[in-house]
């Protein structure tokens, strides 16, 4: 059975380090999930290719994009999201929201087919 390629992306500013770490632990430590999913997170891959180019290339080979957002959508992350949409990669977007900015809307998972 072919494993599902999942690309994990967020701005690497430290704001979402705990969420990234939790997802990486989940995908690597759960035996069933690990047998079904191949997770790509930049922390696990180092190479001579520029990070931005490597991300865009990897998105095109993915089946799912998990995108973690906090305060803003940075240009490189937006480019990867648009590449995913053009490549028919299914995005799952988690947006951390502030309760004082958006009344009644807690941080949520959004799915865009």
KOLGU-4560 file (N, C-alpha, C; in nm, 3 decimals, padded with zeros to 5 digits):
<recs>
<n_xx: 00.084 n_yy: -00.118 n_zz: 00.000 ca_xx: 00.000 ca_yy: 00.000 ca_zz: 00.000 c_xx: 00.089 c_yy: 00.124 c_zz: 00.000 mol: A seq: 1 type: UNK>
<n_xx: 00.057 n_yy: 00.217 n_zz: -00.088 ca_xx: 00.131 ca_yy: 00.343 ca_zz: -00.096 c_xx: 00.099 c_yy: 00.430 c_zz: 00.025 mol: A seq: 2 type: UNK>
<n_xx: 00.204 n_yy: 00.483 n_zz: 00.086 ca_xx: 00.185 ca_yy: 00.574 ca_zz: 00.200 c_xx: 00.146 c_yy: 00.711 c_zz: 00.149 mol: A seq: 3 type: UNK>
<n_xx: 00.065 n_yy: 00.781 n_zz: 00.225 ca_xx: 00.021 ca_yy: 00.916 ca_zz: 00.194 c_xx: 00.134 c_yy: 01.013 c_zz: 00.227 mol: A seq: 4 type: UNK>
<n_xx: 00.171 n_yy: 01.098 n_zz: 00.134 ca_xx: 00.275 ca_yy: 01.199 ca_zz: 00.157 c_xx: 00.212 c_yy: 01.324 c_zz: 00.215 mol: A seq: 5 type: UNK>
<n_xx: 00.252 n_yy: 01.360 n_zz: 00.336 ca_xx: 00.198 ca_yy: 01.476 ca_zz: 00.406 c_xx: 00.310 c_yy: 01.576 c_zz: 00.428 mol: A seq: 6 type: UNK>
<n_xx: 00.285 n_yy: 01.700 n_zz: 00.388 ca_xx: 00.382 ca_yy: 01.808 ca_zz: 00.399 c_xx: 00.338 c_yy: 01.900 c_zz: 00.512 mol: A seq: 7 type: UNK>
<n_xx: 00.422 n_yy: 01.919 n_zz: 00.612 ca_xx: 00.392 ca_yy: 02.005 ca_zz: 00.727 c_xx: 00.461 c_yy: 02.139 c_zz: 00.708 mol: A seq: 8 type: UNK>
<n_xx: 00.382 n_yy: 02.247 n_zz: 00.713 ca_xx: 00.439 ca_yy: 02.379 ca_zz: 00.688 c_xx: 00.383 c_yy: 02.483 c_zz: 00.784 mol: A seq: 9 type: UNK>
<n_xx: 00.472 n_yy: 02.568 n_zz: 00.830 ca_xx: 00.436 ca_yy: 02.687 ca_zz: 00.907 c_xx: 00.554 c_yy: 02.781 c_zz: 00.897 mol: A seq: 10 type: UNK>
<n_xx: 00.535 n_yy: 02.905 n_zz: 00.934 ca_xx: 00.648 ca_yy: 02.997 ca_zz: 00.942 c_xx: 00.741 c_yy: 02.946 c_zz: 01.051 mol: A seq: 11 type: UNK>
<n_xx: 00.870 n_yy: 02.953 n_zz: 01.025 ca_xx: 00.968 ca_yy: 02.901 ca_zz: 01.119 c_xx: 01.016 c_yy: 03.014 c_zz: 01.211 mol: A seq: 12 type: UNK>
<n_xx: 00.923 n_yy: 03.079 n_zz: 01.277 ca_xx: 00.956 ca_yy: 03.194 ca_zz: 01.362 c_xx: 00.953 c_yy: 03.158 c_zz: 01.510 mol: A seq: 13 type: UNK>
<n_xx: 00.921 n_yy: 03.034 n_zz: 01.543 ca_xx: 00.917 ca_yy: 02.991 ca_zz: 01.681 c_xx: 00.778 c_yy: 02.997 c_zz: 01.742 mol: A seq: 14 type: UNK>
<n_xx: 00.685 n_yy: 03.066 n_zz: 01.678 ca_xx: 00.551 ca_yy: 03.081 ca_zz: 01.734 c_xx: 00.473 c_yy: 02.951 c_zz: 01.737 mol: A seq: 15 type: UNK>
<n_xx: 00.499 n_yy: 02.864 n_zz: 01.643 ca_xx: 00.423 ca_yy: 02.740 ca_zz: 01.632 c_xx: 00.509 c_yy: 02.615 c_zz: 01.653 mol: A seq: 16 type: UNK>
<n_xx: 00.620 n_yy: 02.632 n_zz: 01.724 ca_xx: 00.711 ca_yy: 02.520 ca_zz: 01.748 c_xx: 00.645 c_yy: 02.406 c_zz: 01.823 mol: A seq: 17 type: UNK>
<n_xx: 00.564 n_yy: 02.436 n_zz: 01.922 ca_xx: 00.498 ca_yy: 02.331 ca_zz: 02.000 c_xx: 00.401 c_yy: 02.251 c_zz: 01.915 mol: A seq: 18 type: UNK>
<n_xx: 00.324 n_yy: 02.319 n_zz: 01.831 ca_xx: 00.229 ca_yy: 02.250 ca_zz: 01.743 c_xx: 00.302 c_yy: 02.162 c_zz: 01.642 mol: A seq: 19 type: UNK>
<n_xx: 00.410 n_yy: 02.217 n_zz: 01.585 ca_xx: 00.490 ca_yy: 02.139 ca_zz: 01.489 c_xx: 00.548 c_yy: 02.014 c_zz: 01.556 mol: A seq: 20 type: UNK>
<n_xx: 00.603 n_yy: 02.033 n_zz: 01.676 ca_xx: 00.663 ca_yy: 01.920 ca_zz: 01.748 c_xx: 00.558 c_yy: 01.815 c_zz: 01.781 mol: A seq: 21 type: UNK>
<n_xx: 00.441 n_yy: 01.858 n_zz: 01.824 ca_xx: 00.334 ca_yy: 01.763 ca_zz: 01.858 c_xx: 00.291 c_yy: 01.683 c_zz: 01.736 mol: A seq: 22 type: UNK>
<n_xx: 00.277 n_yy: 01.748 n_zz: 01.623 ca_xx: 00.239 ca_yy: 01.676 ca_zz: 01.501 c_xx: 00.348 c_yy: 01.579 c_zz: 01.457 mol: A seq: 23 type: UNK>
<n_xx: 00.472 n_yy: 01.622 n_zz: 01.465 ca_xx: 00.583 ca_yy: 01.533 ca_zz: 01.428 c_xx: 00.587 c_yy: 01.410 c_zz: 01.519 mol: A seq: 24 type: UNK>
<n_xx: 00.570 n_yy: 01.430 n_zz: 01.649 ca_xx: 00.569 ca_yy: 01.318 ca_zz: 01.742 c_xx: 00.453 c_yy: 01.225 c_zz: 01.710 mol: A seq: 25 type: UNK>
<n_xx: 00.335 n_yy: 01.281 n_zz: 01.688 ca_xx: 00.218 ca_yy: 01.199 ca_zz: 01.655 c_xx: 00.241 c_yy: 01.115 c_zz: 01.530 mol: A seq: 26 type: UNK>
<n_xx: 00.288 n_yy: 01.178 n_zz: 01.422 ca_xx: 00.307 ca_yy: 01.106 ca_zz: 01.296 c_xx: 00.418 c_yy: 01.002 c_zz: 01.305 mol: A seq: 27 type: UNK>
<n_xx: 00.518 n_yy: 01.026 n_zz: 01.388 ca_xx: 00.630 ca_yy: 00.932 ca_zz: 01.398 c_xx: 00.610 c_yy: 00.824 c_zz: 01.504 mol: A seq: 28 type: UNK>
<n_xx: 00.532 n_yy: 00.852 n_zz: 01.608 ca_xx: 00.522 ca_yy: 00.756 ca_zz: 01.718 c_xx: 00.400 c_yy: 00.664 c_zz: 01.711 mol: A seq: 29 type: UNK>
<n_xx: 00.296 n_yy: 00.703 n_zz: 01.643 ca_xx: 00.178 ca_yy: 00.617 ca_zz: 01.630 c_xx: 00.206 c_yy: 00.514 c_zz: 01.520 mol: A seq: 30 type: UNK>
<n_xx: 00.211 n_yy: 00.385 n_zz: 01.554 ca_xx: 00.248 ca_yy: 00.283 ca_zz: 01.455 c_xx: 00.153 c_yy: 00.277 c_zz: 01.335 mol: A seq: 31 type: UNK>
<n_xx: 00.026 n_yy: 00.291 n_zz: 01.358 ca_xx: -00.069 ca_yy: 00.285 ca_zz: 01.248 c_xx: -00.051 c_yy: 00.406 c_zz: 01.157 mol: A seq: 32 type: UNK>
<n_xx: -00.045 n_yy: 00.523 n_zz: 01.216 ca_xx: -00.026 ca_yy: 00.646 ca_zz: 01.138 c_xx: 00.107 c_yy: 00.643 c_zz: 01.063 mol: A seq: 33 type: UNK>
<n_xx: 00.211 n_yy: 00.598 n_zz: 01.130 ca_xx: 00.344 ca_yy: 00.591 ca_zz: 01.067 c_xx: 00.344 c_yy: 00.494 c_zz: 00.948 mol: A seq: 34 type: UNK>
<n_xx: 00.263 n_yy: 00.390 n_zz: 00.955 ca_xx: 00.258 ca_yy: 00.295 ca_zz: 00.844 c_xx: 00.178 c_yy: 00.347 c_zz: 00.726 mol: A seq: 35 type: UNK>
<n_xx: 00.093 n_yy: 00.446 n_zz: 00.748 ca_xx: 00.007 ca_yy: 00.499 ca_zz: 00.643 c_xx: 00.056 c_yy: 00.632 c_zz: 00.585 mol: A seq: 36 type: UNK>
<n_xx: 00.137 n_yy: 00.704 n_zz: 00.661 ca_xx: 00.173 ca_yy: 00.840 ca_zz: 00.625 c_xx: 00.325 c_yy: 00.860 c_zz: 00.628 mol: A seq: 37 type: UNK>
<n_xx: 00.375 n_yy: 00.929 n_zz: 00.527 ca_xx: 00.513 ca_yy: 00.975 ca_zz: 00.524 c_xx: 00.508 c_yy: 01.126 c_zz: 00.546 mol: A seq: 38 type: UNK>
<n_xx: 00.558 n_yy: 01.171 n_zz: 00.661 ca_xx: 00.553 ca_yy: 01.313 ca_zz: 00.695 c_xx: 00.681 c_yy: 01.382 c_zz: 00.649 mol: A seq: 39 type: UNK>
<n_xx: 00.666 n_yy: 01.495 n_zz: 00.580 ca_xx: 00.780 ca_yy: 01.578 ca_zz: 00.543 c_xx: 00.776 c_yy: 01.703 c_zz: 00.628 mol: A seq: 40 type: UNK>
<n_xx: 00.878 n_yy: 01.719 n_zz: 00.711 ca_xx: 00.896 ca_yy: 01.840 ca_zz: 00.791 c_xx: 01.042 c_yy: 01.881 c_zz: 00.771 mol: A seq: 41 type: UNK>
<n_xx: 01.065 n_yy: 02.008 n_zz: 00.748 ca_xx: 01.200 ca_yy: 02.056 ca_zz: 00.714 c_xx: 01.303 c_yy: 02.022 c_zz: 00.821 mol: A seq: 42 type: UNK>
<n_xx: 01.258 n_yy: 02.009 n_zz: 00.946 ca_xx: 01.351 ca_yy: 01.975 ca_zz: 01.054 c_xx: 01.420 c_yy: 01.840 c_zz: 01.029 mol: A seq: 43 type: UNK>
<n_xx: 01.353 n_yy: 01.754 n_zz: 00.953 ca_xx: 01.406 ca_yy: 01.620 ca_zz: 00.927 c_xx: 01.490 c_yy: 01.612 c_zz: 00.800 mol: A seq: 44 type: UNK>
<n_xx: 01.499 n_yy: 01.723 n_zz: 00.726 ca_xx: 01.567 ca_yy: 01.722 ca_zz: 00.597 c_xx: 01.659 c_yy: 01.843 c_zz: 00.585 mol: A seq: 45 type: UNK>
<n_xx: 01.783 n_yy: 01.818 n_zz: 00.559 ca_xx: 01.878 ca_yy: 01.926 ca_zz: 00.533 c_xx: 01.948 c_yy: 01.894 c_zz: 00.402 mol: A seq: 46 type: UNK>
<n_xx: 01.975 n_yy: 01.995 n_zz: 00.324 ca_xx: 02.039 ca_yy: 01.969 ca_zz: 00.196 c_xx: 02.089 c_yy: 02.097 c_zz: 00.132 mol: A seq: 47 type: UNK>
<n_xx: 02.152 n_yy: 02.082 n_zz: 00.016 ca_xx: 02.211 ca_yy: 02.197 ca_zz: -00.052 c_xx: 02.109 c_yy: 02.287 c_zz: -00.123 mol: A seq: 48 type: UNK>
<n_xx: 01.989 n_yy: 02.237 n_zz: -00.148 ca_xx: 01.888 ca_yy: 02.316 ca_zz: -00.216 c_xx: 01.836 c_yy: 02.424 c_zz: -00.122 mol: A seq: 49 type: UNK>
<n_xx: 01.803 n_yy: 02.541 n_zz: -00.177 ca_xx: 01.748 ca_yy: 02.647 ca_zz: -00.092 c_xx: 01.620 c_yy: 02.596 c_zz: -00.027 mol: A seq: 50 type: UNK>
<n_xx: 01.593 n_yy: 02.642 n_zz: 00.093 ca_xx: 01.475 ca_yy: 02.596 ca_zz: 00.166 c_xx: 01.348 c_yy: 02.625 c_zz: 00.087 mol: A seq: 51 type: UNK>
<n_xx: 01.336 n_yy: 02.747 n_zz: 00.034 ca_xx: 01.215 ca_yy: 02.783 ca_zz: -00.040 c_xx: 01.195 c_yy: 02.691 c_zz: -00.160 mol: A seq: 52 type: UNK>
<n_xx: 01.299 n_yy: 02.666 n_zz: -00.237 ca_xx: 01.290 ca_yy: 02.577 ca_zz: -00.354 c_xx: 01.256 c_yy: 02.435 c_zz: -00.311 mol: A seq: 53 type: UNK>
<n_xx: 01.321 n_yy: 02.388 n_zz: -00.204 ca_xx: 01.295 ca_yy: 02.253 ca_zz: -00.154 c_xx: 01.149 c_yy: 02.238 c_zz: -00.111 mol: A seq: 54 type: UNK>
<n_xx: 01.096 n_yy: 02.340 n_zz: -00.042 ca_xx: 00.956 ca_yy: 02.335 ca_zz: 00.001 c_xx: 00.862 c_yy: 02.328 c_zz: -00.118 mol: A seq: 55 type: UNK>
<n_xx: 00.881 n_yy: 02.416 n_zz: -00.214 ca_xx: 00.792 ca_yy: 02.419 ca_zz: -00.330 c_xx: 00.798 c_yy: 02.285 c_zz: -00.404 mol: A seq: 56 type: UNK>
<n_xx: 00.919 n_yy: 02.232 n_zz: -00.422 ca_xx: 00.933 ca_yy: 02.102 ca_zz: -00.489 c_xx: 00.861 c_yy: 01.992 c_zz: -00.411 mol: A seq: 57 type: UNK>
<n_xx: 00.881 n_yy: 01.989 n_zz: -00.281 ca_xx: 00.822 ca_yy: 01.884 ca_zz: -00.198 c_xx: 00.669 c_yy: 01.894 c_zz: -00.196 mol: A seq: 58 type: UNK>
<n_xx: 00.614 n_yy: 02.015 n_zz: -00.197 ca_xx: 00.468 ca_yy: 02.032 ca_zz: -00.199 c_xx: 00.408 c_yy: 01.963 c_zz: -00.321 mol: A seq: 59 type: UNK>
<n_xx: 00.473 n_yy: 01.975 n_zz: -00.435 ca_xx: 00.417 ca_yy: 01.917 ca_zz: -00.558 c_xx: 00.412 c_yy: 01.764 c_zz: -00.552 mol: A seq: 60 type: UNK>
<n_xx: 00.497 n_yy: 01.703 n_zz: -00.468 ca_xx: 00.498 ca_yy: 01.556 ca_zz: -00.455 c_xx: 00.409 c_yy: 01.507 c_zz: -00.341 mol: A seq: 61 type: UNK>
<n_xx: 00.345 n_yy: 01.598 n_zz: -00.272 ca_xx: 00.265 ca_yy: 01.561 ca_zz: -00.154 c_xx: 00.120 c_yy: 01.533 c_zz: -00.193 mol: A seq: 62 type: UNK>
<n_xx: 00.054 n_yy: 01.459 n_zz: -00.105 ca_xx: -00.090 ca_yy: 01.434 ca_zz: -00.120 c_xx: -00.170 c_yy: 01.531 c_zz: -00.035 mol: A seq: 63 type: UNK>
<n_xx: -00.112 n_yy: 01.572 n_zz: 00.078 ca_xx: -00.178 ca_yy: 01.661 ca_zz: 00.174 c_xx: -00.078 c_yy: 01.765 c_zz: 00.223 mol: A seq: 64 type: UNK>
<n_xx: -00.125 n_yy: 01.889 n_zz: 00.238 ca_xx: -00.047 ca_yy: 01.996 ca_zz: 00.298 c_xx: -00.112 c_yy: 02.034 c_zz: 00.430 mol: A seq: 65 type: UNK>
<n_xx: -00.039 n_yy: 02.021 n_zz: 00.540 ca_xx: -00.086 ca_yy: 02.071 ca_zz: 00.669 c_xx: -00.019 c_yy: 02.205 c_zz: 00.689 mol: A seq: 66 type: UNK>
<n_xx: -00.099 n_yy: 02.309 n_zz: 00.694 ca_xx: -00.048 ca_yy: 02.445 ca_zz: 00.704 c_xx: -00.091 c_yy: 02.505 c_zz: 00.837 mol: A seq: 67 type: UNK>
<n_xx: 00.007 n_yy: 02.540 n_zz: 00.919 ca_xx: -00.019 ca_yy: 02.602 ca_zz: 01.049 c_xx: 00.008 c_yy: 02.751 c_zz: 01.037 mol: A seq: 68 type: UNK>
<n_xx: -00.092 n_yy: 02.831 n_zz: 01.070 ca_xx: -00.079 ca_yy: 02.977 ca_zz: 01.060 c_xx: -00.105 c_yy: 03.041 c_zz: 01.194 mol: A seq: 69 type: UNK>
<n_xx: -00.041 n_yy: 03.156 n_zz: 01.215 ca_xx: -00.061 ca_yy: 03.230 ca_zz: 01.339 c_xx: -00.101 c_yy: 03.373 c_zz: 01.306 mol: A seq: 70 type: UNK>
<n_xx: -00.006 n_yy: 03.464 n_zz: 01.297 ca_xx: -00.037 ca_yy: 03.605 ca_zz: 01.280 c_xx: -00.050 c_yy: 03.649 c_zz: 01.136 mol: A seq: 71 type: UNK>
<n_xx: 00.027 n_yy: 03.589 n_zz: 01.048 ca_xx: 00.026 ca_yy: 03.635 ca_zz: 00.910 c_xx: 00.062 c_yy: 03.522 c_zz: 00.815 mol: A seq: 72 type: UNK>
<n_xx: 00.027 n_yy: 03.542 n_zz: 00.690 ca_xx: 00.063 ca_yy: 03.448 ca_zz: 00.585 c_xx: 00.185 c_yy: 03.506 c_zz: 00.515 mol: A seq: 73 type: UNK>
<n_xx: 00.300 n_yy: 03.449 n_zz: 00.540 ca_xx: 00.424 ca_yy: 03.499 ca_zz: 00.481 c_xx: 00.430 c_yy: 03.462 c_zz: 00.332 mol: A seq: 74 type: UNK>
<n_xx: 00.501 n_yy: 03.541 n_zz: 00.252 ca_xx: 00.505 ca_yy: 03.518 ca_zz: 00.108 c_xx: 00.549 c_yy: 03.377 c_zz: 00.068 mol: A seq: 75 type: UNK>
<n_xx: 00.650 n_yy: 03.321 n_zz: 00.134 ca_xx: 00.696 ca_yy: 03.186 ca_zz: 00.099 c_xx: 00.590 c_yy: 03.082 c_zz: 00.130 mol: A seq: 76 type: UNK>
<n_xx: 00.520 n_yy: 03.098 n_zz: 00.242 ca_xx: 00.415 ca_yy: 03.004 ca_zz: 00.280 c_xx: 00.298 c_yy: 03.016 c_zz: 00.182 mol: A seq: 77 type: UNK>
<n_xx: 00.265 n_yy: 03.139 n_zz: 00.144 ca_xx: 00.157 ca_yy: 03.160 ca_zz: 00.046 c_xx: 00.192 c_yy: 03.093 c_zz: -00.087 mol: A seq: 78 type: UNK>
<n_xx: 00.318 n_yy: 03.105 n_zz: -00.128 ca_xx: 00.361 ca_yy: 03.043 ca_zz: -00.253 c_xx: 00.345 c_yy: 02.891 c_zz: -00.246 mol: A seq: 79 type: UNK>
<n_xx: 00.380 n_yy: 02.833 n_zz: -00.133 ca_xx: 00.365 ca_yy: 02.688 ca_zz: -00.117 c_xx: 00.217 c_yy: 02.648 c_zz: -00.117 mol: A seq: 80 type: UNK>
<n_xx: 00.133 n_yy: 02.728 n_zz: -00.053 ca_xx: -00.011 ca_yy: 02.700 ca_zz: -00.053 c_xx: -00.066 c_yy: 02.705 c_zz: -00.196 mol: A seq: 81 type: UNK>
<n_xx: -00.029 n_yy: 02.808 n_zz: -00.271 ca_xx: -00.077 ca_yy: 02.820 ca_zz: -00.410 c_xx: -00.024 c_yy: 02.706 c_zz: -00.496 mol: A seq: 82 type: UNK>
<n_xx: 00.100 n_yy: 02.666 n_zz: -00.472 ca_xx: 00.156 ca_yy: 02.551 ca_zz: -00.544 c_xx: 00.077 c_yy: 02.425 c_zz: -00.512 mol: A seq: 83 type: UNK>
<n_xx: 00.040 n_yy: 02.408 n_zz: -00.386 ca_xx: -00.040 ca_yy: 02.292 ca_zz: -00.346 c_xx: -00.175 c_yy: 02.292 c_zz: -00.418 mol: A seq: 84 type: UNK>
<n_xx: -00.241 n_yy: 02.407 n_zz: -00.421 ca_xx: -00.371 ca_yy: 02.415 ca_zz: -00.489 c_xx: -00.357 c_yy: 02.384 c_zz: -00.637 mol: A seq: 85 type: UNK>
<n_xx: -00.253 n_yy: 02.437 n_zz: -00.703 ca_xx: -00.230 ca_yy: 02.413 ca_zz: -00.845 c_xx: -00.196 c_yy: 02.267 c_zz: -00.872 mol: A seq: 86 type: UNK>
<n_xx: -00.132 n_yy: 02.203 n_zz: -00.776 ca_xx: -00.090 ca_yy: 02.063 ca_zz: -00.791 c_xx: -00.195 c_yy: 01.965 c_zz: -00.741 mol: A seq: 87 type: UNK>
<n_xx: -00.310 n_yy: 02.018 n_zz: -00.702 ca_xx: -00.421 ca_yy: 01.936 ca_zz: -00.651 c_xx: -00.384 c_yy: 01.862 c_zz: -00.523 mol: A seq: 88 type: UNK>
<n_xx: -00.302 n_yy: 01.927 n_zz: -00.442 ca_xx: -00.267 ca_yy: 01.876 ca_zz: -00.310 c_xx: -00.373 c_yy: 01.929 c_zz: -00.214 mol: A seq: 89 type: UNK>
<n_xx: -00.428 n_yy: 01.842 n_zz: -00.134 ca_xx: -00.535 ca_yy: 01.882 ca_zz: -00.042 c_xx: -00.477 c_yy: 01.955 c_zz: 00.079 mol: A seq: 90 type: UNK>
<n_xx: -00.517 n_yy: 02.081 n_zz: 00.099 ca_xx: -00.466 ca_yy: 02.153 ca_zz: 00.216 c_xx: -00.555 c_yy: 02.136 c_zz: 00.339 mol: A seq: 91 type: UNK>
<n_xx: -00.492 n_yy: 02.123 n_zz: 00.453 ca_xx: -00.560 ca_yy: 02.130 ca_zz: 00.582 c_xx: -00.494 c_yy: 02.248 c_zz: 00.653 mol: A seq: 92 type: UNK>
<n_xx: -00.573 n_yy: 02.348 n_zz: 00.687 ca_xx: -00.519 ca_yy: 02.471 ca_zz: 00.742 c_xx: -00.567 c_yy: 02.489 c_zz: 00.885 mol: A seq: 93 type: UNK>
<n_xx: -00.473 n_yy: 02.509 n_zz: 00.975 ca_xx: -00.505 ca_yy: 02.539 ca_zz: 01.113 c_xx: -00.463 c_yy: 02.683 c_zz: 01.139 mol: A seq: 94 type: UNK>
<n_xx: -00.558 n_yy: 02.764 n_zz: 01.183 ca_xx: -00.529 ca_yy: 02.905 ca_zz: 01.208 c_xx: -00.546 c_yy: 02.931 c_zz: 01.357 mol: A seq: 95 type: UNK>
<n_xx: -00.440 n_yy: 02.977 n_zz: 01.419 ca_xx: -00.449 ca_yy: 03.014 ca_zz: 01.561 c_xx: -00.507 c_yy: 03.156 c_zz: 01.565 mol: A seq: 96 type: UNK>
<n_xx: -00.622 n_yy: 03.170 n_zz: 01.627 ca_xx: -00.687 ca_yy: 03.300 ca_zz: 01.631 c_xx: -00.684 c_yy: 03.357 c_zz: 01.771 mol: A seq: 97 type: UNK>
<n_xx: -00.705 n_yy: 03.487 n_zz: 01.779 ca_xx: -00.714 ca_yy: 03.555 ca_zz: 01.908 c_xx: -00.860 c_yy: 03.580 c_zz: 01.938 mol: A seq: 98 type: UNK>
<n_xx: -00.903 n_yy: 03.543 n_zz: 02.057 ca_xx: -01.044 ca_yy: 03.560 ca_zz: 02.095 c_xx: -01.086 c_yy: 03.707 c_zz: 02.097 mol: A seq: 99 type: UNK>
<n_xx: -00.993 n_yy: 03.798 n_zz: 02.124 ca_xx: -01.031 ca_yy: 03.938 ca_zz: 02.130 c_xx: -01.045 c_yy: 04.001 c_zz: 01.991 mol: A seq: 100 type: UNK>
<n_xx: -01.002 n_yy: 03.929 n_zz: 01.885 ca_xx: -01.012 ca_yy: 03.983 ca_zz: 01.750 c_xx: -01.133 c_yy: 03.929 c_zz: 01.675 mol: A seq: 101 type: UNK>
<n_xx: -01.163 n_yy: 03.802 n_zz: 01.694 ca_xx: -01.274 ca_yy: 03.741 ca_zz: 01.621 c_xx: -01.367 c_yy: 03.679 c_zz: 01.724 mol: A seq: 102 type: UNK>
<n_xx: -01.470 n_yy: 03.750 n_zz: 01.755 ca_xx: -01.562 ca_yy: 03.709 ca_zz: 01.859 c_xx: -01.636 c_yy: 03.581 c_zz: 01.820 mol: A seq: 103 type: UNK>
<n_xx: -01.635 n_yy: 03.483 n_zz: 01.909 ca_xx: -01.711 ca_yy: 03.361 ca_zz: 01.888 c_xx: -01.647 c_yy: 03.260 c_zz: 01.794 mol: A seq: 104 type: UNK>
<n_xx: -01.528 n_yy: 03.287 n_zz: 01.744 ca_xx: -01.462 ca_yy: 03.194 ca_zz: 01.651 c_xx: -01.330 c_yy: 03.149 c_zz: 01.712 mol: A seq: 105 type: UNK>
<n_xx: -01.328 n_yy: 03.032 n_zz: 01.776 ca_xx: -01.203 ca_yy: 02.983 ca_zz: 01.832 c_xx: -01.109 c_yy: 02.936 c_zz: 01.722 mol: A seq: 106 type: UNK>
<n_xx: -00.982 n_yy: 02.911 n_zz: 01.754 ca_xx: -00.890 ca_yy: 02.854 ca_zz: 01.655 c_xx: -00.953 c_yy: 02.727 c_zz: 01.598 mol: A seq: 107 type: UNK>
<n_xx: -00.944 n_yy: 02.711 n_zz: 01.467 ca_xx: -01.018 ca_yy: 02.602 ca_zz: 01.407 c_xx: -00.942 c_yy: 02.537 c_zz: 01.294 mol: A seq: 108 type: UNK>
<n_xx: -00.986 n_yy: 02.417 n_zz: 01.259 ca_xx: -00.933 ca_yy: 02.347 ca_zz: 01.143 c_xx: -01.020 c_yy: 02.381 c_zz: 01.024 mol: A seq: 109 type: UNK>
<n_xx: -00.959 n_yy: 02.423 n_zz: 00.917 ca_xx: -01.031 ca_yy: 02.454 ca_zz: 00.796 c_xx: -00.988 c_yy: 02.355 c_zz: 00.691 mol: A seq: 110 type: UNK>
<n_xx: -01.079 n_yy: 02.308 n_zz: 00.612 ca_xx: -01.048 ca_yy: 02.217 ca_zz: 00.505 c_xx: -01.097 c_yy: 02.277 c_zz: 00.375 mol: A seq: 111 type: UNK>
<n_xx: -01.010 n_yy: 02.279 n_zz: 00.276 ca_xx: -01.045 ca_yy: 02.334 ca_zz: 00.146 c_xx: -01.020 c_yy: 02.228 c_zz: 00.040 mol: A seq: 112 type: UNK>
<n_xx: -01.125 n_yy: 02.178 n_zz: -00.022 ca_xx: -01.104 ca_yy: 02.072 ca_zz: -00.124 c_xx: -01.036 c_yy: 02.126 c_zz: -00.248 mol: A seq: 113 type: UNK>
</recs>
